[in-house]
Amino acid sequence: MKPGLTVEPWTYKPRPLGEHDIEIKIEYSGICGSDLHTIKEEWGGTSYPAIVGHEIVGKVITKGEKVTHLEEGDLVGVGAQVYGCLQKDCNACSRDLDPHCPNSVFTYNARYDDGEQAQGGYAEAVRIDANYAIKIPAGLDPVYAPPLICAGVTVFAPMLRKGVKKGDRVGVVGIGGLGHLAIQYAKALGAEVVAFSHSPNKREQCMELGASEFVDTSNKKEVDAVRHSLNYLFVSSNSDSNQYNEFISWMDYEGQIILLALPKGNMSFSPGEFIRTEVAIIGSLIGGINVLKKTLEFSAKHNVLPIIERYPMKEVNDAIVRVDSGKARYRVVLENPKNSNL
């Protein structure tokens, strides 16, 4: 209801169910760092009251008359976007970049064309455009699906776009909610994975997740050994903007640094750094609906699963504090009671 880490019970009247919409009874909802930034209004522009949560898994309980690809009872997932035009003449949607669609609506703290505010997954139910609900693959335990719908697609989408493949050397900076999944996806794609962390106690776990090498970034000898060797570097931590100069030195010629987090402040580089190294720095914003489908299918096929902590929805505030403290390993999933009356 106001900026801070505490959320409160609230009841609202949802938008009328449109002919292309579905209503989902929510079973699981993951906690993402974006949720915390929003409720604390760290990014500005939060419209209270706001229900956050864009890692939603649940069953379809009602559908509009023109929804043909989903049936009541289907288990589906919803990510960070709940509407895009999906038209063939849309410069974004036609290229599977529908998060950039001029008409896109994100899952919470955004408004539909009719002025109604979109509300997220820390709730019993949600209504959305059926095109943005993805069936959960049969081989994927649904409790593990919420983090894949946000964190998973965030790291996997640029790997698909850039064509990460067998033989590539892929670095991952920040072994947390995003990074521990990035290691698994890159490994499953056949890449040689180098995990970077300032926490040497994560070495063993990184190797178990699929890393070929672990680099303690506080150890100069280990860092020097990997300079000029990476084809891709996925930065999933809020590294200081001045660290990117160091990151460039880890890259092979024509290497690409993919920015998945938002460092504070501005980056500063001399043009000569890019000319001498031929390294590129790019960003990536989640993934379109088709990429999200591929993410879930790939995850089920290759057993890419998040490491999670589970909390009942009634303990949501304890779970939020856990995530905000940085102690969660590595994603938190909220669970609604199975006997809800919806």
PANU-375983 format. One record per residue (C-alpha): residue in three letters; x, y, z. Coordinates in nm, 3 decimals, decimal comma. Layout:
REM residues N
<site type="ALA" X="X" Y="Y" Z="Z"/>
...
***
This chain:
REM residues 342
<site type="MET" X="0,000" Y="0,000" Z="0,000"/>
<site type="LYS" X="0,304" Y="0,223" Z="0,051"/>
<site type="PRO" X="0,680" Y="0,202" Z="-0,014"/>
<site type="GLY" X="0,852" Y="-0,060" Z="0,200"/>
<site type="LEU" X="0,910" Y="-0,431" Z="0,239"/>
<site type="THR" X="0,572" Y="-0,514" Z="0,394"/>
<site type="VAL" X="0,273" Y="-0,620" Z="0,185"/>
<site type="GLU" X="-0,081" Y="-0,628" Z="0,323"/>
<site type="PRO" X="-0,399" Y="-0,823" Z="0,241"/>
<site type="TRP" X="-0,613" Y="-0,643" Z="-0,015"/>
<site type="THR" X="-0,915" Y="-0,734" Z="-0,223"/>
<site type="TYR" X="-0,982" Y="-0,588" Z="-0,566"/>
<site type="LYS" X="-1,237" Y="-0,630" Z="-0,844"/>
<site type="PRO" X="-1,061" Y="-0,771" Z="-1,154"/>
<site type="ARG" X="-1,116" Y="-0,653" Z="-1,509"/>
<site type="PRO" X="-1,413" Y="-0,815" Z="-1,685"/>
<site type="LEU" X="-1,311" Y="-1,142" Z="-1,848"/>
<site type="GLY" X="-1,255" Y="-1,067" Z="-2,216"/>
<site type="GLU" X="-1,319" Y="-1,309" Z="-2,500"/>
<site type="HIS" X="-0,944" Y="-1,374" Z="-2,532"/>
<site type="ASP" X="-0,876" Y="-1,386" Z="-2,156"/>
<site type="ILE" X="-0,842" Y="-1,657" Z="-1,895"/>
<site type="GLU" X="-0,860" Y="-1,660" Z="-1,516"/>
<site type="ILE" X="-0,596" Y="-1,860" Z="-1,334"/>
<site type="LYS" X="-0,618" Y="-2,002" Z="-0,983"/>
<site type="ILE" X="-0,265" Y="-1,940" Z="-0,861"/>
<site type="GLU" X="-0,081" Y="-2,231" Z="-0,701"/>
<site type="TYR" X="0,275" Y="-2,094" Z="-0,696"/>
<site type="SER" X="0,427" Y="-1,748" Z="-0,729"/>
<site type="GLY" X="0,799" Y="-1,679" Z="-0,729"/>
<site type="ILE" X="0,966" Y="-1,377" Z="-0,576"/>
<site type="CYS" X="1,185" Y="-1,174" Z="-0,811"/>
<site type="GLY" X="1,417" Y="-0,887" Z="-0,728"/>
<site type="SER" X="1,198" Y="-0,669" Z="-0,949"/>
<site type="ASP" X="0,913" Y="-0,724" Z="-0,702"/>
<site type="LEU" X="1,120" Y="-0,574" Z="-0,422"/>
<site type="HIS" X="1,238" Y="-0,281" Z="-0,631"/>
<site type="THR" X="0,873" Y="-0,208" Z="-0,714"/>
<site type="ILE" X="0,720" Y="-0,231" Z="-0,367"/>
<site type="LYS" X="1,005" Y="-0,022" Z="-0,226"/>
<site type="GLU" X="0,961" Y="0,219" Z="-0,519"/>
<site type="GLU" X="1,333" Y="0,208" Z="-0,590"/>
<site type="TRP" X="1,265" Y="0,237" Z="-0,962"/>
<site type="GLY" X="1,005" Y="0,512" Z="-0,911"/>
<site type="GLY" X="0,654" Y="0,528" Z="-1,049"/>
<site type="THR" X="0,492" Y="0,255" Z="-0,841"/>
<site type="SER" X="0,114" Y="0,293" Z="-0,849"/>
<site type="TYR" X="-0,022" Y="0,180" Z="-0,513"/>
<site type="PRO" X="-0,198" Y="-0,038" Z="-0,424"/>
<site type="ALA" X="0,008" Y="-0,280" Z="-0,632"/>
<site type="ILE" X="0,015" Y="-0,658" Z="-0,632"/>
<site type="VAL" X="0,356" Y="-0,773" Z="-0,751"/>
<site type="GLY" X="0,473" Y="-1,114" Z="-0,869"/>
<site type="HIS" X="0,549" Y="-1,216" Z="-1,226"/>
<site type="GLU" X="0,647" Y="-1,580" Z="-1,180"/>
<site type="ILE" X="0,301" Y="-1,733" Z="-1,173"/>
<site type="VAL" X="0,192" Y="-2,097" Z="-1,202"/>
<site type="GLY" X="-0,165" Y="-2,218" Z="-1,166"/>
<site type="LYS" X="-0,467" Y="-2,378" Z="-1,329"/>
<site type="VAL" X="-0,709" Y="-2,224" Z="-1,575"/>
<site type="ILE" X="-1,050" Y="-2,198" Z="-1,408"/>
<site type="THR" X="-1,234" Y="-1,975" Z="-1,657"/>
<site type="LYS" X="-1,175" Y="-1,881" Z="-2,020"/>
<site type="GLY" X="-1,315" Y="-1,640" Z="-2,275"/>
<site type="GLU" X="-1,523" Y="-1,768" Z="-2,564"/>
<site type="LYS" X="-1,246" Y="-1,719" Z="-2,823"/>
<site type="VAL" X="-0,974" Y="-1,900" Z="-2,628"/>
<site type="THR" X="-0,911" Y="-2,225" Z="-2,815"/>
<site type="HIS" X="-0,560" Y="-2,338" Z="-2,717"/>
<site type="LEU" X="-0,628" Y="-2,372" Z="-2,345"/>
<site type="GLU" X="-0,890" Y="-2,560" Z="-2,147"/>
<site type="GLU" X="-1,015" Y="-2,531" Z="-1,792"/>
<site type="GLY" X="-0,785" Y="-2,736" Z="-1,571"/>
<site type="ASP" X="-0,472" Y="-2,674" Z="-1,778"/>
<site type="LEU" X="-0,162" Y="-2,597" Z="-1,572"/>
<site type="VAL" X="-0,004" Y="-2,279" Z="-1,705"/>
<site type="GLY" X="0,267" Y="-2,027" Z="-1,628"/>
<site type="VAL" X="0,273" Y="-1,649" Z="-1,663"/>
<site type="GLY" X="0,586" Y="-1,438" Z="-1,676"/>
<site type="ALA" X="0,668" Y="-1,069" Z="-1,671"/>
<site type="GLN" X="0,438" Y="-0,975" Z="-1,960"/>
<site type="VAL" X="0,061" Y="-1,022" Z="-1,992"/>
<site type="TYR" X="-0,014" Y="-0,851" Z="-2,322"/>
<site type="GLY" X="0,148" Y="-0,770" Z="-2,655"/>
<site type="CYS" X="-0,016" Y="-0,710" Z="-2,992"/>
<site type="LEU" X="0,153" Y="-1,017" Z="-3,151"/>
<site type="GLN" X="0,084" Y="-0,874" Z="-3,497"/>
<site type="LYS" X="0,296" Y="-0,973" Z="-3,796"/>
<site type="ASP" X="0,357" Y="-0,608" Z="-3,886"/>
<site type="CYS" X="0,482" Y="-0,523" Z="-3,533"/>
<site type="ASN" X="0,856" Y="-0,456" Z="-3,545"/>
<site type="ALA" X="0,898" Y="-0,620" Z="-3,204"/>
<site type="CYS" X="0,643" Y="-0,902" Z="-3,190"/>
<site type="SER" X="0,727" Y="-1,025" Z="-3,539"/>
<site type="ARG" X="1,084" Y="-1,092" Z="-3,418"/>
<site type="ASP" X="0,993" Y="-1,262" Z="-3,087"/>
<site type="LEU" X="1,078" Y="-0,939" Z="-2,908"/>
<site type="ASP" X="0,728" Y="-0,875" Z="-2,779"/>
<site type="PRO" X="0,848" Y="-0,729" Z="-2,446"/>
<site type="HIS" X="0,941" Y="-0,429" Z="-2,663"/>
<site type="CYS" X="0,597" Y="-0,409" Z="-2,829"/>
<site type="PRO" X="0,463" Y="-0,050" Z="-2,814"/>
<site type="ASN" X="0,138" Y="-0,193" Z="-2,676"/>
<site type="SER" X="0,295" Y="-0,429" Z="-2,425"/>
<site type="VAL" X="0,155" Y="-0,459" Z="-2,074"/>
<site type="PHE" X="0,375" Y="-0,598" Z="-1,801"/>
<site type="THR" X="0,234" Y="-0,821" Z="-1,531"/>
<site type="TYR" X="0,213" Y="-0,558" Z="-1,258"/>
<site type="ASN" X="0,244" Y="-0,184" Z="-1,206"/>
<site type="ALA" X="0,133" Y="-0,131" Z="-1,566"/>
<site type="ARG" X="-0,197" Y="-0,033" Z="-1,726"/>
<site type="TYR" X="-0,411" Y="-0,176" Z="-2,000"/>
<site type="ASP" X="-0,554" Y="0,043" Z="-2,274"/>
<site type="ASP" X="-0,877" Y="0,073" Z="-2,078"/>
<site type="GLY" X="-0,688" Y="0,227" Z="-1,787"/>
<site type="GLU" X="-0,716" Y="-0,072" Z="-1,554"/>
<site type="GLN" X="-0,402" Y="-0,160" Z="-1,362"/>
<site type="ALA" X="-0,242" Y="-0,501" Z="-1,415"/>
<site type="GLN" X="-0,200" Y="-0,696" Z="-1,093"/>
<site type="GLY" X="0,047" Y="-0,977" Z="-1,027"/>
<site type="GLY" X="0,085" Y="-1,312" Z="-0,861"/>
<site type="TYR" X="0,097" Y="-1,257" Z="-0,485"/>
<site type="ALA" X="-0,272" Y="-1,342" Z="-0,495"/>
<site type="GLU" X="-0,530" Y="-1,619" Z="-0,519"/>
<site type="ALA" X="-0,607" Y="-1,559" Z="-0,886"/>
<site type="VAL" X="-0,523" Y="-1,346" Z="-1,186"/>
<site type="ARG" X="-0,686" Y="-1,263" Z="-1,521"/>
<site type="ILE" X="-0,473" Y="-1,219" Z="-1,831"/>
<site type="ASP" X="-0,467" Y="-1,247" Z="-2,210"/>
<site type="ALA" X="-0,457" Y="-1,622" Z="-2,282"/>
<site type="ASN" X="-0,173" Y="-1,575" Z="-2,532"/>
<site type="TYR" X="0,057" Y="-1,498" Z="-2,241"/>
<site type="ALA" X="-0,016" Y="-1,816" Z="-2,048"/>
<site type="ILE" X="0,217" Y="-2,105" Z="-2,129"/>
<site type="LYS" X="0,136" Y="-2,469" Z="-2,061"/>
<site type="ILE" X="0,376" Y="-2,619" Z="-1,810"/>
<site type="PRO" X="0,549" Y="-2,921" Z="-1,975"/>
<site type="ALA" X="0,442" Y="-3,255" Z="-1,830"/>
<site type="GLY" X="0,798" Y="-3,343" Z="-1,727"/>
<site type="LEU" X="0,847" Y="-3,029" Z="-1,519"/>
<site type="ASP" X="0,752" Y="-3,024" Z="-1,151"/>
<site type="PRO" X="0,536" Y="-2,708" Z="-1,128"/>
<site type="VAL" X="0,691" Y="-2,588" Z="-0,800"/>
<site type="TYR" X="1,018" Y="-2,533" Z="-0,989"/>
<site type="ALA" X="0,855" Y="-2,357" Z="-1,283"/>
<site type="PRO" X="0,803" Y="-2,002" Z="-1,144"/>
<site type="PRO" X="1,173" Y="-1,902" Z="-1,139"/>
<site type="LEU" X="1,219" Y="-2,045" Z="-1,489"/>
<site type="ILE" X="0,942" Y="-1,818" Z="-1,618"/>
<site type="CYS" X="1,138" Y="-1,507" Z="-1,521"/>
<site type="ALA" X="1,498" Y="-1,575" Z="-1,418"/>
<site type="GLY" X="1,523" Y="-1,871" Z="-1,654"/>
<site type="VAL" X="1,405" Y="-1,692" Z="-1,966"/>
<site type="THR" X="1,611" Y="-1,384" Z="-1,873"/>
<site type="VAL" X="1,935" Y="-1,581" Z="-1,907"/>
<site type="PHE" X="1,828" Y="-1,833" Z="-2,171"/>
<site type="ALA" X="1,678" Y="-1,586" Z="-2,421"/>
<site type="PRO" X="2,010" Y="-1,412" Z="-2,503"/>
<site type="MET" X="2,183" Y="-1,750" Z="-2,523"/>
<site type="LEU" X="1,934" Y="-1,850" Z="-2,793"/>
<site type="ARG" X="1,960" Y="-1,519" Z="-2,976"/>
<site type="LYS" X="2,339" Y="-1,521" Z="-2,975"/>
<site type="GLY" X="2,362" Y="-1,886" Z="-3,069"/>
<site type="VAL" X="2,563" Y="-2,018" Z="-2,773"/>
<site type="LYS" X="2,687" Y="-2,361" Z="-2,880"/>
<site type="LYS" X="2,920" Y="-2,647" Z="-2,815"/>
<site type="GLY" X="3,282" Y="-2,532" Z="-2,789"/>
<site type="ASP" X="3,203" Y="-2,174" Z="-2,680"/>
<site type="ARG" X="3,358" Y="-2,046" Z="-2,360"/>
<site type="VAL" X="3,083" Y="-1,882" Z="-2,159"/>
<site type="GLY" X="3,146" Y="-1,682" Z="-1,843"/>
<site type="VAL" X="2,883" Y="-1,614" Z="-1,576"/>
<site type="VAL" X="2,933" Y="-1,332" Z="-1,325"/>
<site type="GLY" X="2,718" Y="-1,344" Z="-1,015"/>
<site type="ILE" X="2,619" Y="-1,688" Z="-0,891"/>
<site type="GLY" X="2,275" Y="-1,611" Z="-0,754"/>
<site type="GLY" X="1,916" Y="-1,632" Z="-0,871"/>
<site type="LEU" X="2,007" Y="-1,572" Z="-1,236"/>
<site type="GLY" X="2,362" Y="-1,701" Z="-1,243"/>
<site type="HIS" X="2,298" Y="-2,050" Z="-1,106"/>
<site type="LEU" X="2,050" Y="-2,102" Z="-1,391"/>
<site type="ALA" X="2,282" Y="-1,947" Z="-1,651"/>
<site type="ILE" X="2,547" Y="-2,208" Z="-1,566"/>
<site type="GLN" X="2,299" Y="-2,489" Z="-1,623"/>
<site type="TYR" X="2,162" Y="-2,355" Z="-1,953"/>
<site type="ALA" X="2,506" Y="-2,285" Z="-2,099"/>
<site type="LYS" X="2,625" Y="-2,631" Z="-1,996"/>
<site type="ALA" X="2,318" Y="-2,792" Z="-2,154"/>
<site type="LEU" X="2,390" Y="-2,604" Z="-2,477"/>
<site type="GLY" X="2,734" Y="-2,766" Z="-2,484"/>
<site type="ALA" X="2,941" Y="-2,466" Z="-2,380"/>
<site type="GLU" X="3,242" Y="-2,466" Z="-2,152"/>
<site type="VAL" X="3,128" Y="-2,261" Z="-1,853"/>
<site type="VAL" X="3,347" Y="-2,039" Z="-1,634"/>
<site type="ALA" X="3,179" Y="-1,921" Z="-1,313"/>
<site type="PHE" X="3,301" Y="-1,596" Z="-1,154"/>
<site type="SER" X="3,229" Y="-1,506" Z="-0,793"/>
<site type="HIS" X="3,389" Y="-1,320" Z="-0,505"/>
<site type="SER" X="3,256" Y="-1,597" Z="-0,277"/>
<site type="PRO" X="3,500" Y="-1,890" Z="-0,292"/>
<site type="ASN" X="3,257" Y="-2,100" Z="-0,089"/>
<site type="LYS" X="3,041" Y="-2,124" Z="-0,403"/>
<site type="ARG" X="3,312" Y="-2,310" Z="-0,595"/>
<site type="GLU" X="3,187" Y="-2,663" Z="-0,522"/>
<site type="GLN" X="2,824" Y="-2,581" Z="-0,600"/>
<site type="CYS" X="2,916" Y="-2,410" Z="-0,928"/>
<site type="MET" X="3,104" Y="-2,720" Z="-1,039"/>
<site type="GLU" X="2,807" Y="-2,938" Z="-0,945"/>
<site type="LEU" X="2,578" Y="-2,713" Z="-1,152"/>
<site type="GLY" X="2,796" Y="-2,766" Z="-1,458"/>
<site type="ALA" X="3,078" Y="-2,513" Z="-1,454"/>
<site type="SER" X="3,409" Y="-2,630" Z="-1,603"/>
<site type="GLU" X="3,605" Y="-2,369" Z="-1,408"/>
<site type="PHE" X="3,551" Y="-2,146" Z="-1,106"/>
<site type="VAL" X="3,728" Y="-1,813" Z="-1,072"/>
<site type="ASP" X="3,752" Y="-1,639" Z="-0,737"/>
<site type="THR" X="3,750" Y="-1,276" Z="-0,850"/>
<site type="SER" X="3,953" Y="-1,174" Z="-0,543"/>
<site type="ASN" X="4,234" Y="-1,407" Z="-0,653"/>
<site type="LYS" X="4,453" Y="-1,228" Z="-0,910"/>
<site type="LYS" X="4,621" Y="-1,546" Z="-1,027"/>
<site type="GLU" X="4,288" Y="-1,712" Z="-1,106"/>
<site type="VAL" X="4,158" Y="-1,402" Z="-1,286"/>
<site type="ASP" X="4,477" Y="-1,359" Z="-1,491"/>
<site type="ALA" X="4,451" Y="-1,720" Z="-1,608"/>
<site type="VAL" X="4,122" Y="-1,656" Z="-1,792"/>
<site type="ARG" X="4,195" Y="-1,319" Z="-1,953"/>
<site type="HIS" X="4,118" Y="-1,290" Z="-2,325"/>
<site type="SER" X="3,952" Y="-1,633" Z="-2,327"/>
<site type="LEU" X="3,571" Y="-1,588" Z="-2,325"/>
<site type="ASN" X="3,332" Y="-1,578" Z="-2,618"/>
<site type="TYR" X="3,039" Y="-1,465" Z="-2,402"/>
<site type="LEU" X="3,006" Y="-1,319" Z="-2,054"/>
<site type="PHE" X="2,665" Y="-1,308" Z="-1,888"/>
<site type="VAL" X="2,659" Y="-1,051" Z="-1,608"/>
<site type="SER" X="2,379" Y="-1,136" Z="-1,367"/>
<site type="SER" X="2,498" Y="-0,938" Z="-1,065"/>
<site type="ASN" X="2,461" Y="-0,570" Z="-0,988"/>
<site type="SER" X="2,832" Y="-0,518" Z="-1,045"/>
<site type="ASP" X="2,967" Y="-0,166" Z="-1,012"/>
<site type="SER" X="2,970" Y="0,010" Z="-1,345"/>
<site type="ASN" X="3,348" Y="0,052" Z="-1,329"/>
<site type="GLN" X="3,395" Y="-0,327" Z="-1,318"/>
<site type="TYR" X="3,302" Y="-0,356" Z="-1,683"/>
<site type="ASN" X="3,648" Y="-0,235" Z="-1,781"/>
<site type="GLU" X="3,781" Y="-0,542" Z="-1,605"/>
<site type="PHE" X="3,522" Y="-0,764" Z="-1,771"/>
<site type="ILE" X="3,641" Y="-0,653" Z="-2,115"/>
<site type="SER" X="3,987" Y="-0,791" Z="-2,036"/>
<site type="TRP" X="3,839" Y="-1,138" Z="-1,989"/>
<site type="MET" X="3,700" Y="-1,148" Z="-2,343"/>
<site type="ASP" X="3,843" Y="-1,297" Z="-2,659"/>
<site type="TYR" X="3,836" Y="-1,081" Z="-2,971"/>
<site type="GLU" X="3,478" Y="-1,022" Z="-3,088"/>
<site type="GLY" X="3,348" Y="-1,146" Z="-2,754"/>
<site type="GLN" X="3,013" Y="-1,025" Z="-2,623"/>
<site type="ILE" X="2,926" Y="-0,911" Z="-2,272"/>
<site type="ILE" X="2,553" Y="-0,950" Z="-2,204"/>
<site type="LEU" X="2,410" Y="-0,723" Z="-1,936"/>
<site type="LEU" X="2,125" Y="-0,886" Z="-1,742"/>
<site type="ALA" X="2,126" Y="-0,667" Z="-1,431"/>
<site type="LEU" X="2,115" Y="-0,293" Z="-1,369"/>
<site type="PRO" X="2,441" Y="-0,154" Z="-1,226"/>
<site type="LYS" X="2,418" Y="0,174" Z="-1,044"/>
<site type="GLY" X="2,555" Y="0,483" Z="-1,211"/>
<site type="ASN" X="2,681" Y="0,533" Z="-1,562"/>
<site type="MET" X="2,938" Y="0,329" Z="-1,747"/>
<site type="SER" X="3,249" Y="0,503" Z="-1,874"/>
<site type="PHE" X="3,470" Y="0,367" Z="-2,151"/>
<site type="SER" X="3,717" Y="0,506" Z="-2,396"/>
<site type="PRO" X="3,635" Y="0,427" Z="-2,762"/>
<site type="GLY" X="3,981" Y="0,275" Z="-2,792"/>
<site type="GLU" X="3,886" Y="-0,011" Z="-2,558"/>
<site type="PHE" X="3,625" Y="-0,133" Z="-2,805"/>
<site type="ILE" X="3,842" Y="-0,080" Z="-3,111"/>
<site type="ARG" X="4,142" Y="-0,261" Z="-2,964"/>
<site type="THR" X="3,942" Y="-0,557" Z="-2,835"/>
<site type="GLU" X="3,647" Y="-0,569" Z="-3,077"/>
<site type="VAL" X="3,435" Y="-0,657" Z="-2,773"/>
<site type="ALA" X="3,066" Y="-0,562" Z="-2,761"/>
<site type="ILE" X="2,848" Y="-0,488" Z="-2,457"/>
<site type="ILE" X="2,476" Y="-0,549" Z="-2,506"/>
<site type="GLY" X="2,164" Y="-0,576" Z="-2,293"/>
<site type="SER" X="1,876" Y="-0,822" Z="-2,287"/>
<site type="LEU" X="1,518" Y="-0,782" Z="-2,161"/>
<site type="ILE" X="1,342" Y="-1,110" Z="-2,065"/>
<site type="GLY" X="1,199" Y="-1,297" Z="-2,367"/>
<site type="GLY" X="0,895" Y="-1,304" Z="-2,592"/>
<site type="ILE" X="0,620" Y="-1,561" Z="-2,560"/>
<site type="ASN" X="0,776" Y="-1,803" Z="-2,809"/>
<site type="VAL" X="1,112" Y="-1,781" Z="-2,632"/>
<site type="LEU" X="0,939" Y="-1,849" Z="-2,301"/>
<site type="LYS" X="0,784" Y="-2,165" Z="-2,446"/>
<site type="LYS" X="1,127" Y="-2,280" Z="-2,565"/>
<site type="THR" X="1,274" Y="-2,205" Z="-2,223"/>
<site type="LEU" X="1,026" Y="-2,426" Z="-2,040"/>
<site type="GLU" X="1,055" Y="-2,706" Z="-2,296"/>
<site type="PHE" X="1,435" Y="-2,695" Z="-2,288"/>
<site type="SER" X="1,434" Y="-2,689" Z="-1,907"/>
<site type="ALA" X="1,212" Y="-2,996" Z="-1,889"/>
<site type="LYS" X="1,417" Y="-3,185" Z="-2,149"/>
<site type="HIS" X="1,757" Y="-3,107" Z="-1,994"/>
<site type="ASN" X="1,650" Y="-3,105" Z="-1,627"/>
<site type="VAL" X="1,747" Y="-2,741" Z="-1,574"/>
<site type="LEU" X="1,596" Y="-2,660" Z="-1,235"/>
<site type="PRO" X="1,630" Y="-2,368" Z="-0,994"/>
<site type="ILE" X="1,746" Y="-2,414" Z="-0,637"/>
<site type="ILE" X="1,450" Y="-2,289" Z="-0,435"/>
<site type="GLU" X="1,318" Y="-2,215" Z="-0,089"/>
<site type="ARG" X="0,945" Y="-2,261" Z="-0,034"/>
<site type="TYR" X="0,714" Y="-2,044" Z="0,176"/>
<site type="PRO" X="0,336" Y="-2,052" Z="0,225"/>
<site type="MET" X="0,171" Y="-1,742" Z="0,082"/>
<site type="LYS" X="0,064" Y="-1,636" Z="0,433"/>
<site type="GLU" X="0,435" Y="-1,595" Z="0,518"/>
<site type="VAL" X="0,500" Y="-1,370" Z="0,220"/>
<site type="ASN" X="0,652" Y="-1,091" Z="0,430"/>
<site type="ASP" X="0,905" Y="-1,329" Z="0,587"/>
<site type="ALA" X="0,992" Y="-1,451" Z="0,239"/>
<site type="ILE" X="1,037" Y="-1,095" Z="0,110"/>
<site type="VAL" X="1,275" Y="-1,015" Z="0,395"/>
<site type="ARG" X="1,468" Y="-1,335" Z="0,319"/>
<site type="VAL" X="1,514" Y="-1,232" Z="-0,045"/>
<site type="ASP" X="1,598" Y="-0,873" Z="0,042"/>
<site type="SER" X="1,868" Y="-0,989" Z="0,286"/>
<site type="GLY" X="2,046" Y="-1,174" Z="0,006"/>
<site type="LYS" X="2,034" Y="-1,497" Z="0,207"/>
<site type="ALA" X="1,791" Y="-1,688" Z="-0,016"/>
<site type="ARG" X="1,944" Y="-1,978" Z="-0,210"/>
<site type="TYR" X="1,861" Y="-1,902" Z="-0,477"/>
<site type="ARG" X="1,496" Y="-1,830" Z="-0,558"/>
<site type="VAL" X="1,192" Y="-1,821" Z="-0,330"/>
<site type="VAL" X="0,856" Y="-1,971" Z="-0,430"/>
<site type="LEU" X="0,532" Y="-1,882" Z="-0,251"/>
<site type="GLU" X="0,262" Y="-2,150" Z="-0,230"/>
<site type="ASN" X="-0,113" Y="-2,099" Z="-0,200"/>
<site type="PRO" X="-0,309" Y="-2,353" Z="0,007"/>
<site type="LYS" X="-0,440" Y="-2,640" Z="-0,204"/>
<site type="ASN" X="-0,791" Y="-2,612" Z="-0,055"/>
<site type="SER" X="-0,866" Y="-2,258" Z="-0,175"/>
<site type="ASN" X="-1,235" Y="-2,204" Z="-0,252"/>
<site type="LEU" X="-1,174" Y="-2,047" Z="-0,593"/>
***
